[in-house]
Structure formats: C-alpha cells, structure tokens
Amino acid sequence: MLASLKNVFTAQAIAASLTKLPDLATTVLDTAFPDRPTHPFPVVGVGELTAIVGTVPVVRRGGQPVAVGGEGYDVQLIAPKPVKPAIEVTAAELNDLRMILGNAAALDMWRSNKIDTLRRLVRDTTEAMASVVLYTGQVNWPSRGDGGNSESYVIDYGSILNHTMQAKLTTSSKVSEVFKLLTAMRTRIRESGIGGKVAFHAGADVFAVLLDICQGWTSTAEGGGIRVEMSEGKLSIGGFSVALMDETYPHPVTGTWTPKLEPKALVGYATDVPGKVWYCAIDSISAANSATPFYVVPEPLPGDSGYRLIAQSKPLPARNPRTICKTVAVD
C-alpha cells in the first residue's frame, strides 16, 4: 500500500492538485512578503540574506550565538528549519482508498482534500514565522531537536525602528494627532534611507481607539481637511492605510493561541521595499531534494495501523529591519 500511496503523491500529481485549489490568502505574507521564490539549495548564503536585510544576521541555536559570515566565521550558509506537519491515514480509510484506486476522479478528489489540509498547515506556519520577522526583526521559531525536545532557532536580522510617543492615543485624541503619528513613523523609515511608501498594521486595542477617533471625526466634521475612510478591518487616515491585526496562531510548543501583533502596538512597514520568503530545497529523496514550497511524503505508522502523510517545506522569511517602525500607541 505504501507504493500505491507514493504513486498517488508524486511531484506531478501534487502540482496538478495544487493548480486546481484556490489561492490561500494570508495577511502578513500577502502584504509584507510578496516575493516568495524557490531556492535551488537547502541553505541560503549569508551574502544573499545580507542583500535583503542590510546587515550580517546573528544566528542563535539553543540561545547560544553562532558566528556568521566573513573569513574566519563559523557559518557561511544558513539552513532554515523544515516545516513538517502531518496527518494520518487510518487503516479504515485505506480500505476505502483501495475501492477508488481505479477511479481517477474520486482519487483526485481524495488527494486534493489531503493536500489542501496539509498546504494550509504549511501556509499558516509560514505566515506565523513571517509575522514574527515583521514585528520583531528576527526569525524565532522553535524546532524539534534530538530526542524530540524543542530547541530555539533564531536568526536575528537586527533591531527594528522604534518610535517613542510623548503621549499615547486615547478616544479623545484628534484625527490630526493620529496623522502626525503616522507621518512621524513614516519619517523614521524614510530617514533610515530605505523605503518611502508606508502602510500600517494596528493591534486590536490600537485599532479600537483609532476607530473611535475616526467615528468621532465623521460625526463632528473635526479634522482640518484630513480625509478619513472606514471599511471592515481597515482605515484610511490622510492617505495612510491602517489595517487591523488581531490574528493569532497556536504556539508550536505550548499550543497557546498567540497574537501575531501585541494589541497595543502599531507597526509601519515600507511597501516599496518588500520582504522575501525563500522556499529552499527540501531534504527528501523521493522529491529528488528539489526546490519546492510544498511536498508530501507517505510513511507507515508504528504497529501497522495506517500511514502518515508528511508535508515538507523549508521557508525562510527575511526583511530589512530598517523598513519597519513600531510603537506602543495606547495604554
């Protein structure tokens, strides 16, 4: 049966199923990391990363720094950790599968459903990793070490820009104060010498305050000519786009639902200097160690109880931290 499953999940069959499935929309990847090429090797050179992030990154394994880049340094290449979610195919499901092996349409639907489940898990994990990069300036994602223990793996691209506010926003603040804040954060990014067009993500508490300010402005016509537009999950204030970021993800170790962005934080990022996500070559013989953002490998479960479908992907998100400015906007 393993041979049959491998024939079901060939590279060509996976690619064919993916082309029939709808595109997945994810907020951070789609807005701040639109460039997502494959990489021919399982590692990324320090020079390639430096060209994107503007400085030599600091790598930490288990909390300890590892020297990177240049002659005499320990690491010239950075190997991203694989993302490998899995789902099980039970013995009962295998019995059903045997009945449809000769039915191409039914088999295609079964395969597409499995691929859709796994690709969503991979995409959600990549999205969460990218959000950590966007809001902190580093890859910081736990991975499984020897013996099944969790260990930290950090690639620090440098400190993101910070803006210190003299007074936090409140529901009684004026639209002109919000506009000055957004302008000041854009100026911080522009003064770093990288990027000029800036969009914003607002944590849940910040967005709620901004919404009250904007609603108050529309009812009193107080705004000094600053144009305000409101739609679901998004505000436009004087031409600045501010999107609500209240999304969460399950922490890969504890399972605790974790906010991508702190509720009281406001983050601006340069849209004309986008981040990049490399999908590196995966470590899979059946995939010929190819550069692909997604692959599926079946393997038998212990005790002859069924099979496990393991998705494989090696994403590495990177972004210049000087294209990001963050502030705590509300108390």
Backbone hydrogen bonds in HBPLUS format (Angstrom, degrees):
<---DONOR---> <-ACCEPTOR-->    atom                        ^
c    i                          cat <-CA-CA->   ^        H-A-AA   ^      H-
h    n   atom  resd res      DA  || num        DHA   H-A  angle D-A-AA Bond
n    s   type  num  typ     dist DA aas  dist angle  dist       angle   num
A0005-LEU N   A0001-MET O   2.89 MM   4  6.24 157.5  1.94 153.5 159.2     1
A0006-LYS N   A0002-LEU O   2.89 MM   4  6.17 156.5  1.94 150.6 157.3     2
A0007-ASN N   A0003-ALA O   3.02 MM   4  6.26 145.3  2.14 140.7 150.0     3
A0008-VAL N   A0004-SER O   2.97 MM   4  6.29 136.8  2.16 139.3 151.8     4
A0008-VAL N   A0005-LEU O   3.02 MM   3  4.89 122.4  2.37  90.5 105.9     5
A0009-PHE N   A0005-LEU O   2.97 MM   4  6.28 144.8  2.10 147.2 156.3     6
A0014-ILE N   A0010-THR O   2.90 MM   4  6.15 162.1  1.93 158.3 162.9     7
A0015-ALA N   A0011-ALA O   3.00 MM   4  6.15 163.1  2.03 145.8 150.5     8
A0016-ALA N   A0012-GLN O   2.93 MM   4  6.12 154.3  2.00 143.5 150.8     9
A0017-SER N   A0013-ALA O   2.97 MM   4  6.20 155.7  2.03 146.4 152.6    10
A0018-LEU N   A0014-ILE O   2.92 MM   4  6.16 158.8  1.96 152.2 158.2    11
A0019-THR N   A0015-ALA O   3.12 MM   4  6.34 150.1  2.21 146.2 153.0    12
A0020-LYS N   A0017-SER O   3.10 MM   3  5.36 139.8  2.27 102.8 114.0    13
A0021-LEU N   A0018-LEU O   3.23 MM   3  5.22 144.6  2.36  98.3 108.2    14
A0030-ASP N   A0026-THR O   3.01 MM   4  5.86 158.0  2.06 150.2 157.2    15
A0031-THR N   A0027-THR O   3.07 MM   4  6.11 145.5  2.19 144.2 152.9    16
A0032-ALA N   A0028-VAL O   2.83 MM   4  5.54 163.8  1.85 151.6 157.2    17
A0033-PHE N   A0029-LEU O   3.13 MM   4  4.60 140.3  2.30 113.0 121.4    18
A0275-GLY N   A0032-ALA O   2.88 MM 243  5.84 158.5  1.93 152.3 154.9    19
A0277-VAL N   A0035-ASP O   2.94 MM 242  6.43 154.1  2.00 153.5 161.5    20
A0279-TYR N   A0037-PRO O   2.96 MM 242  6.31 152.0  2.04 148.3 155.5    21
A0039-HIS N   A0279-TYR O   2.79 MM 240  5.69 152.2  1.87 140.0 134.8    22
A0281-ALA N   A0041-PHE O   3.06 MM 240  5.03 155.4  2.13 109.7 111.3    23
A0044-VAL N   A0078-ILE O   2.84 MM  34  5.23 163.3  1.86 144.2 148.3    24
A0078-ILE N   A0044-VAL O   2.82 MM  34  5.23 173.4  1.83 148.3 150.2    25
A0048-GLU N   A0045-GLY O   3.04 MM   3  5.28 122.1  2.39 101.5 115.3    26
A0049-LEU N   A0045-GLY O   3.17 MM   4  6.59 159.3  2.22 153.6 158.9    27
A0046-VAL N   A0076-GLN O   3.03 MM  30  5.71 158.1  2.08 160.3 154.0    28
A0050-THR N   A0046-VAL O   2.81 MM   4  6.02 163.4  1.84 154.6 159.9    29
A0051-ALA N   A0047-GLY O   3.05 MM   4  6.19 148.0  2.15 142.2 149.5    30
A0052-ILE N   A0049-LEU O   2.96 MM   3  5.30 137.0  2.15 105.2 117.3    31
A0053-VAL N   A0049-LEU O   2.83 MM   4  6.08 171.9  1.83 168.4 168.3    32
A0054-GLY N   A0050-THR O   2.77 MM   4  5.00 142.1  1.91 133.3 139.0    33
A0058-VAL N   A0156-ASP O   2.92 MM  98  4.93 158.6  1.96 139.0 144.2    34
A0156-ASP N   A0058-VAL O   2.68 MM  98  4.93 170.6  1.69 157.2 154.8    35
A0066-VAL N   A0059-VAL O   2.62 MM   7  5.33 148.2  1.72 167.2 165.3    36
A0060-ARG N   A0154-VAL O   2.78 MM  94  4.98 159.5  1.82 146.2 150.6    37
A0154-VAL N   A0060-ARG O   2.89 MM  94  4.98 170.6  1.90 151.2 154.5    38
A0061-ARG N   A0064-GLN O   2.96 MM   3  5.39 148.4  2.06 152.8 149.0    39
A0064-GLN N   A0061-ARG O   3.11 MM   3  5.39 164.5  2.14 116.3 116.6    40
A0062-GLY N   A0152-SER O   2.92 MM  90  4.90 174.7  1.92 144.7 144.7    41
A0075-VAL N   A0067-ALA O   3.12 MM   8  6.26 138.9  2.29 137.3 149.4    42
A0069-GLY N   A0075-VAL O   2.73 MM   6  6.01 166.9  1.75 166.3 167.2    43
A0073-TYR N   A0070-GLY O   3.27 MM   3  5.72 158.3  2.32 129.9 130.2    44
A0083-VAL N   A0313-SER O   2.72 MM 230  5.19 170.0  1.73 158.9 162.3    45
A0313-SER N   A0083-VAL O   3.09 MM 230  5.19 130.3  2.35 142.8 153.5    46
A0311-ALA N   A0085-PRO O   2.88 MM 226  5.56 161.4  1.91 168.3 174.3    47
A0087-ILE N   A0309-LEU O   3.01 MM 222  5.35 152.0  2.09 143.3 150.8    48
A0309-LEU N   A0087-ILE O   2.72 MM 222  5.35 172.4  1.73 175.6 174.2    49
A0089-VAL N   A0307-TYR O   2.63 MM 218  5.06 170.5  1.64 157.7 157.2    50
A0307-TYR N   A0089-VAL O   2.90 MM 218  5.06 166.9  1.92 148.2 152.5    51
A0094-LEU N   A0090-THR O   2.91 MM   4  6.25 146.4  2.03 146.6 156.9    52
A0095-ASN N   A0091-ALA O   3.04 MM   4  6.38 147.2  2.16 145.6 153.3    53
A0096-ASP N   A0092-ALA O   3.26 MM   4  6.63 154.8  2.32 142.4 148.3    54
A0097-LEU N   A0093-GLU O   2.84 MM   4  6.09 148.7  1.93 143.6 153.5    55
A0098-ARG N   A0094-LEU O   2.94 MM   4  6.24 148.5  2.04 148.5 154.9    56
A0099-MET N   A0096-ASP O   3.10 MM   3  5.37 133.1  2.33 101.0 113.3    57
A0100-ILE N   A0097-LEU O   3.01 MM   3  5.34 144.1  2.15 106.4 116.6    58
A0103-ASN N   A0100-ILE O   2.84 MM   3  4.96 158.5  1.88 110.2 117.5    59
A0107-LEU N   A0103-ASN O   2.89 MM   4  6.02 164.0  1.92 160.8 166.1    60
A0108-ASP N   A0104-ALA O   2.91 MM   4  5.98 153.3  1.98 143.2 150.5    61
A0109-MET N   A0105-ALA O   3.07 MM   4  6.30 152.0  2.15 142.9 149.9    62
A0110-TRP N   A0106-ALA O   2.99 MM   4  6.25 159.6  2.03 148.9 154.2    63
A0111-ARG N   A0107-LEU O   2.92 MM   4  6.10 169.0  1.93 152.8 155.9    64
A0112-SER N   A0108-ASP O   2.91 MM   4  5.99 160.3  1.95 144.4 150.4    65
A0113-ASN N   A0109-MET O   3.01 MM   4  6.18 154.1  2.08 146.9 153.0    66
A0114-LYS N   A0110-TRP O   3.17 MM   4  6.48 158.2  2.22 149.6 154.9    67
A0115-ILE N   A0111-ARG O   2.88 MM   4  6.12 166.4  1.90 157.2 161.4    68
A0116-ASP N   A0112-SER O   2.82 MM   4  5.89 154.5  1.88 145.1 152.4    69
A0117-THR N   A0113-ASN O   3.11 MM   4  6.31 158.3  2.16 143.2 148.1    70
A0118-LEU N   A0114-LYS O   3.05 MM   4  6.34 166.2  2.07 153.2 156.5    71
A0119-ARG N   A0115-ILE O   2.77 MM   4  5.87 163.0  1.80 154.8 159.9    72
A0120-ARG N   A0116-ASP O   3.13 MM   4  6.16 149.9  2.22 142.1 148.9    73
A0121-LEU N   A0117-THR O   3.27 MM   4  6.56 150.6  2.36 140.9 148.4    74
A0122-VAL N   A0118-LEU O   2.98 MM   4  6.31 158.9  2.03 152.1 157.6    75
A0123-ARG N   A0119-ARG O   2.83 MM   4  5.96 162.2  1.86 144.5 150.2    76
A0124-ASP N   A0120-ARG O   2.86 MM   4  5.92 161.8  1.89 146.0 151.2    77
A0125-THR N   A0121-LEU O   3.08 MM   4  6.21 154.3  2.14 141.6 148.3    78
A0126-THR N   A0122-VAL O   2.92 MM   4  6.16 163.0  1.95 153.0 157.8    79
A0127-GLU N   A0123-ARG O   2.82 MM   4  5.99 155.9  1.88 149.8 157.0    80
A0128-ALA N   A0124-ASP O   2.98 MM   4  6.18 155.1  2.04 142.2 148.4    81
A0129-MET N   A0125-THR O   2.94 MM   4  6.23 159.7  1.99 150.9 156.4    82
A0130-ALA N   A0126-THR O   2.91 MM   4  6.11 158.4  1.95 148.3 154.4    83
A0131-SER N   A0127-GLU O   2.93 MM   4  6.17 147.2  2.04 145.0 154.1    84
A0132-VAL N   A0128-ALA O   3.14 MM   4  6.46 149.0  2.24 145.4 152.6    85
A0133-VAL N   A0129-MET O   3.17 MM   4  6.55 152.8  2.25 144.6 151.9    86
A0134-LEU N   A0130-ALA O   2.89 MM   4  6.17 161.3  1.93 151.8 156.7    87
A0135-TYR N   A0131-SER O   3.00 MM   4  6.07 159.2  2.04 148.0 152.6    88
A0136-THR N   A0132-VAL O   2.94 MM   4  5.71 128.7  2.21 140.4 150.4    89
A0137-GLY N   A0133-VAL O   2.79 MM   4  4.66 146.0  1.91 125.0 133.4    90
A0157-TYR N   A0137-GLY O   2.99 MM  20  5.63 148.9  2.09 150.1 160.0    91
A0139-VAL N   A0155-ILE O   2.86 MM  16  4.94 156.1  1.91 144.6 145.5    92
A0155-ILE N   A0139-VAL O   2.87 MM  16  4.94 152.4  1.95 135.6 144.3    93
A0141-TRP N   A0153-TYR O   3.42 MM  12  5.94 158.9  2.47 156.1 151.6    94
A0143-SER N   A0151-GLU O   2.91 MM   8  5.51 163.0  1.94 155.7 160.4    95
A0151-GLU N   A0143-SER O   2.81 MM   8  5.51 159.3  1.85 160.0 167.2    96
A0145-GLY N   A0149-ASN O   2.51 MM   4  5.17 177.4  1.52 174.8 174.4    97
A0148-GLY N   A0145-GLY O   3.14 MM   3  5.58 145.1  2.27 136.8 134.2    98
A0161-LEU N   A0324-ILE O   2.97 MM 163  5.93 143.3  2.11 161.5 156.6    99
A0326-LYS N   A0161-LEU O   2.90 MM 165  6.28 153.1  1.98 141.6 146.9   100
A0163-HIS N   A0326-LYS O   2.96 MM 163  6.10 156.5  2.02 151.3 153.2   101
A0169-LEU N   A0329-ALA O   2.83 MM 160  5.94 158.8  1.88 177.3 172.4   102
A0173-SER N   A0170-THR O   2.99 MM   3  5.29 165.9  2.01 113.4 117.7   103
A0177-GLU N   A0174-LYS O   3.03 MM   3  5.28 131.1  2.28 101.3 113.8   104
A0178-VAL N   A0174-LYS O   3.26 MM   4  6.74 152.2  2.34 146.5 153.8   105
A0179-PHE N   A0175-VAL O   2.91 MM   4  6.21 160.6  1.94 154.1 159.6   106
A0180-LYS N   A0176-SER O   2.98 MM   4  6.17 153.4  2.05 140.5 147.1   107
A0181-LEU N   A0177-GLU O   3.03 MM   4  6.26 150.5  2.11 142.6 150.3   108
A0182-LEU N   A0178-VAL O   2.97 MM   4  6.29 165.7  1.99 158.5 161.1   109
A0183-THR N   A0179-PHE O   2.93 MM   4  6.08 157.0  1.98 147.8 154.8   110
A0184-ALA N   A0180-LYS O   2.89 MM   4  6.03 154.1  1.96 143.0 150.1   111
A0185-MET N   A0181-LEU O   3.02 MM   4  6.29 155.0  2.08 151.0 157.2   112
A0186-ARG N   A0182-LEU O   3.01 MM   4  6.23 154.3  2.08 144.1 151.3   113
A0187-THR N   A0183-THR O   2.89 MM   4  6.13 151.5  1.97 146.5 154.7   114
A0188-ARG N   A0184-ALA O   3.05 MM   4  6.35 148.0  2.15 141.7 149.4   115
A0189-ILE N   A0185-MET O   3.27 MM   4  6.61 154.3  2.34 144.1 149.4   116
A0190-ARG N   A0186-ARG O   2.89 MM   4  6.20 162.7  1.92 152.7 158.1   117
A0191-GLU N   A0187-THR O   2.78 MM   4  5.90 156.6  1.83 152.0 158.0   118
A0192-SER N   A0189-ILE O   3.12 MM   3  5.27 145.1  2.24 100.3 110.7   119
A0193-GLY N   A0190-ARG O   2.97 MM   3  5.44 158.6  2.01 111.3 118.2   120
A0271-THR N   A0197-LYS O   2.78 MM  74  5.68 149.5  1.87 142.9 153.1   121
A0199-ALA N   A0269-TYR O   3.09 MM  70  5.69 159.7  2.13 156.9 156.6   122
A0269-TYR N   A0199-ALA O   2.92 MM  70  5.69 155.5  1.98 159.5 167.1   123
A0200-PHE N   A0241-SER O   2.92 MM  41  6.09 151.7  2.00 159.3 167.2   124
A0243-ALA N   A0200-PHE O   2.92 MM  43  6.20 171.0  1.92 146.6 146.3   125
A0201-HIS N   A0267-VAL O   2.79 MM  66  5.26 155.5  1.85 153.3 161.7   126
A0267-VAL N   A0201-HIS O   2.90 MM  66  5.26 171.6  1.90 161.0 163.8   127
A0202-ALA N   A0243-ALA O   2.84 MM  41  6.04 162.0  1.87 162.5 164.6   128
A0245-MET N   A0202-ALA O   2.75 MM  43  5.50 156.3  1.81 158.4 150.8   129
A0203-GLY N   A0265-ALA O   2.84 MM  62  5.31 166.6  1.86 177.4 172.7   130
A0207-PHE N   A0203-GLY O   2.87 MM   4  6.06 168.4  1.88 166.5 170.1   131
A0208-ALA N   A0204-ALA O   3.07 MM   4  6.21 152.5  2.15 143.2 150.2   132
A0205-ASP N   A0263-PRO O   2.94 MM  58  4.97 123.4  2.27 109.8 125.8   133
A0209-VAL N   A0205-ASP O   3.18 MM   4  6.45 157.0  2.24 145.6 150.6   134
A0206-VAL N   A0263-PRO O   3.16 MM  57  6.57 150.6  2.25 172.0 163.6   135
A0210-LEU N   A0206-VAL O   2.90 MM   4  6.19 166.0  1.92 156.7 161.0   136
A0211-LEU N   A0207-PHE O   2.83 MM   4  5.95 151.9  1.91 145.5 153.4   137
A0212-ASP N   A0208-ALA O   3.09 MM   4  6.37 155.7  2.15 143.3 148.9   138
A0213-ILE N   A0209-VAL O   2.95 MM   4  6.24 159.5  1.99 152.8 158.7   139
A0214-CYS N   A0210-LEU O   2.89 MM   4  6.09 164.9  1.92 152.3 156.1   140
A0215-GLN N   A0211-LEU O   2.87 MM   4  6.02 157.2  1.93 148.5 155.2   141
A0216-GLY N   A0212-ASP O   2.90 MM   4  6.03 152.8  1.97 144.5 152.0   142
A0217-TRP N   A0213-ILE O   2.94 MM   4  6.21 145.9  2.06 142.4 152.3   143
A0218-THR N   A0214-CYS O   3.00 MM   4  6.28 158.9  2.04 149.5 153.8   144
A0219-SER N   A0215-GLN O   3.21 MM   4  6.38 139.8  2.38 138.4 148.1   145
A0220-THR N   A0216-GLY O   3.12 MM   4  6.23 135.2  2.33 140.6 151.3   146
A0220-THR N   A0217-TRP O   3.27 MM   3  5.26 133.3  2.50  96.0 108.0   147
A0221-ALA N   A0217-TRP O   2.74 MM   4  5.40 131.6  1.97 150.7 159.5   148
A0226-ILE N   A0223-GLY O   3.13 MM   3  5.41 163.3  2.16 113.1 118.3   149
A0238-GLY N   A0227-ARG O   2.79 MM  11  5.02 170.9  1.79 160.2 161.3   150
A0229-GLU N   A0236-SER O   2.88 MM   7  4.98 155.4  1.95 142.3 149.3   151
A0236-SER N   A0229-GLU O   2.85 MM   7  4.98 155.8  1.90 151.8 152.7   152
A0231-SER N   A0234-LYS O   2.97 MM   3  5.32 163.1  2.00 168.4 163.5   153
A0234-LYS N   A0231-SER O   3.12 MM   3  5.32 174.4  2.12 125.3 124.6   154
A0244-LEU N   A0233-GLY O   2.95 MM  11  5.15 171.7  1.96 139.4 140.7   155
A0235-LEU N   A0242-VAL O   2.81 MM   7  5.08 158.1  1.86 148.2 155.8   156
A0242-VAL N   A0235-LEU O   2.79 MM   7  5.08 168.7  1.81 158.1 158.4   157
A0237-ILE N   A0240-PHE O   2.90 MM   3  5.13 154.3  1.97 145.3 148.3   158
A0240-PHE N   A0237-ILE O   3.03 MM   3  5.13 166.8  2.05 113.5 115.5   159
A0260-LYS N   A0247-GLU O   2.96 MM  13  5.97 169.6  1.97 155.2 153.0   160
A0249-TYR N   A0258-THR O   2.94 MM   9  5.31 146.2  2.05 135.6 144.7   161
A0258-THR N   A0249-TYR O   2.76 MM   9  5.31 171.2  1.77 147.2 149.0   162
A0251-HIS N   A0256-THR O   2.82 MM   5  5.27 163.6  1.85 134.9 139.9   163
A0255-GLY N   A0251-HIS O   2.79 MM   4  4.63 141.4  1.94 128.0 138.1   164
A0265-ALA N   A0262-GLU O   3.03 MM   3  5.36 168.2  2.05 122.0 124.1   165
A0329-ALA N   A0264-LYS O   2.96 MM  65  6.05 135.1  2.16 157.3 171.1   166
A0266-LEU N   A0327-THR O   2.87 MM  61  5.42 156.3  1.93 161.5 166.5   167
A0327-THR N   A0266-LEU O   2.96 MM  61  5.42 148.9  2.05 153.0 162.3   168
A0268-GLY N   A0325-CYS O   2.75 MM  57  5.12 165.6  1.77 157.8 162.4   169
A0325-CYS N   A0268-GLY O   2.84 MM  57  5.12 162.6  1.87 149.9 153.1   170
A0270-ALA N   A0323-THR O   2.92 MM  53  5.24 148.7  2.01 147.2 155.7   171
A0276-LYS N   A0318-ALA O   2.86 MM  42  5.38 166.0  1.88 161.4 166.1   172
A0318-ALA N   A0276-LYS O   2.74 MM  42  5.38 151.4  1.82 164.3 173.3   173
A0278-TRP N   A0316-LEU O   3.09 MM  38  5.13 160.4  2.13 133.6 129.7   174
A0316-LEU N   A0278-TRP O   2.80 MM  38  5.13 138.9  1.96 146.0 157.2   175
A0280-CYS N   A0314-LYS O   2.87 MM  34  5.20 158.5  1.92 151.9 144.8   176
A0282-ILE N   A0290-SER O   3.08 MM   8  6.10 151.7  2.16 155.5 147.0   177
A0289-ASN N   A0284-SER O   2.79 MM   5  5.03 161.0  1.83 163.5 157.8   178
A0288-ALA N   A0285-ILE O   2.87 MM   3  4.84 157.5  1.92 106.6 112.1   179
A0290-SER N   A0287-ALA O   3.14 MM   3  5.81 143.1  2.28 115.4 122.5   180
A0295-TYR N   A0312-GLN O   3.10 MM  17  5.15 125.7  2.41 137.3 148.7   181
A0312-GLN N   A0295-TYR O   2.75 MM  17  5.15 147.4  1.85 145.9 150.8   182
A0297-VAL N   A0310-ILE O   2.83 MM  13  5.16 158.5  1.88 142.4 149.1   183
A0310-ILE N   A0297-VAL O   2.85 MM  13  5.16 175.5  1.85 145.6 146.7   184
A0299-GLU N   A0308-ARG O   2.87 MM   9  5.33 147.9  1.98 147.4 157.8   185
A0308-ARG N   A0299-GLU O   2.73 MM   9  5.33 166.5  1.74 163.4 168.0   186
A0301-LEU N   A0306-GLY O   2.90 MM   5  5.39 170.5  1.91 135.8 133.6   187
A0323-THR N   A0320-ASN O   3.03 MM   3  5.70 162.6  2.06 121.8 124.9   188
A0324-ILE N   A0321-PRO O   3.23 MM   3  5.47 155.4  2.29 112.0 113.4   189
